[in-house]
Amino acid sequence: MQRRTRLIRTGIMTTILILIFSLLLGACGDTDKEKAGSSNASQPASTSNTSPSGNGNTAGDLPDVTLTWYFPGNWPQAEQDKVFSEVNKVVKQKINATIDFKPISFGDYDQKMKVIIASGEPYDLAFTSNWINNYTQNVAKGAFLPLDDLLAQYAPKSYAAIPKNFWDATRVNGKIYGYINYQISARTPEVSTSKALAEKYGFDISSVGGKLSADTMNLLEPYIQAVKKDHPEKAFITALTQIQDMFTFETISGINIPGAVFYNDDSLKVVNQFETDEFKKFAAVMRDWNAKGYMNSKERISKKQDDWADGKAGKWIMDIGGAYKPGGDVLASSLGGEPYVNAPTSKAHLTTNGIIATMHAISRTSKNPERAMMLLELLNTDVELFNLLNFGIKDDHFKINNDGYMVAGSNQQAYNPQVPWMFASNFLAYIQEGMPKTVWEDTKKLNETAEPSKLLGFSFDAEPVKAEIGKTSAVFDEYYRGIELGVTSEEKYNEFLKKMNAAGADKILTEMQKQIDTWKAAQK
């Protein structure tokens, strides 16, 4: 608070000179901070009382605001409100903000965000990607704010910690609309199963690692069949929205929108992935496995998406989805409530889709975009805060053992969302017992050494075909659950293709090809 005083004219001039001098020093200080942030990009910031705003403000200088944040996950958790309250104590202290947390289950998130965005409801932050709350589609709708200036001013440290080519992959018409949750980006889905089941039935998961495709799913069938015989309550689990990187093509704007390019095609010809032999074969395998009883489709069809609750309930034989990464078996074991083993389904590629798979966007309706960016900077630089939000309260939901590894606390299952890639940079997470100490270095090395996609760096501008994208996305929503559960007959699948074409699939493909050709020519 400023005290009002009477100033003589000389005092006024002196004050003005002091202010000018302070501003000049502050500008130099900001430059020095940005340089320091760049040179120490891999080091997490300390948990100091200064704001992460990049302008030197402390929380006391900032007006109190509330930030509404939507995100998906394994919600609800029994003690989420307890943890969220602790998170808000830190956020209040650091940037004088309170988060209005809006956690939504994975199965409901996409549809609820469509309604929220269409209604123009004010909110500040939302998780977005190529597989849920579609990034390019929402940019075309004008749902998100461009972040370039906000990143430079309010998130200099976390911005500098992420490679430039990753940020370039998020650009649409030259602008960044998504804040990257930095993690594994060289992607292929993982195949995982209970360690106890694998040992009981003599299944060596490494024997199928890197070998799975629509043509080789039969490699899994003897194991699935053997487990199913003794455990009829268990089922094979997968989700179309999580397996796109297993195919030999790269989707351009997400699995739910027509448009893909085969990895080995130097011409970069755009095809409709749903019309490819590979996708049709996968749908046929699911149809066959459902007929054999592997899918438990009657029980599951009413659910929008399977989640880890089914794993905890012992209803999994095997799952294909997510992203294979170092330490992934430990994460699966923690979330599933028993030891799991895993393997990559296929060869990993570094793709634009892999980079934009986990991001946050600031809503066009946000009343406090600057503070929303400050929150993203805080979450991506404050190690203790990040781990509190991800794993709960230390010595309650988790503990750190004598070797420095994170282990389960006595109350772990009351708060155990296990989605660190969803909140912020995965590289801030405490290393869990069972993971190698080099897990984050190993992950970054995978990103650096993976074969880059021929489309890496291309980002589709969906604006010219946003109406057609909305219509084809709605068709996908109507049919995808039946396809992944194997209840969609061949006749129904052909009906799905006809509806896609009627909704404007060809127009989307033409626009994608046009933009790719222009981009390709500019690379020469």
Beta strands, then each sheet from edge to edge (+ up, - down):
strand 1: 65-73
strand 2: 97-105
strand 3: 125-128
strand 4: 171-172
strand 5: 175-176
strand 6: 179-180
strand 7: 186-187
strand 8: 190-194
strand 9: 235-238
strand 10: 249-251
strand 11: 260-262
strand 12: 316-321
strand 13: 340-344
strand 14: 349-350
strand 15: 359-362
strand 16: 398-400
strand 17: 406-408
strand 18: 451-452
sheet 1: 2+ 1+ 3+ 15- 6+
sheet 2: 4+ 5-
sheet 3: 7+ 14- 18-
sheet 4: 9+ 12+ 8- 13+
sheet 5: 10+ 11-
sheet 6: 16+ 17-
end
